[in-house]
Amino acid sequence: MNFAPYHIRRHLGFAVLLAGAIALSGCQTAPSKGSSKGTIRILQSEPLKVPDNCEASGSYFVEFTVMSDGSTDDIKASSGPACIQEALAAWVSSFRYEAPGQEIPSGVEWMMVTAQKGS
């Protein structure tokens, strides 16, 4: 079986995750003017680095808190192989948001996407 190189899977996975993050953050953006909930807007992220020998399939949810200064904390990647949990936790720890001024519980779902070369 010939699968796409890791860098292609990573970009596909990132695209899926980014779409999920946008959809997820859409639930928290554009509050009414009287709302006490903050909005979050991601400013930067390091690339997701999954070890080559890490076997993963399916999707994985990571819970975290966006802190008032825009950093992330209380990261919980509770499902999947240890190598995926570690990679996702390290990746989410690299997220930097526009400072919301308050702590906001958040999460992202990451989906492993593979495809045959040339498909």
Helices and strands as residue ranges (DSSP letters): H 6-26, E 42-44, E 58-66, E 72-77, H 82-93, E 96-97, E 104-112
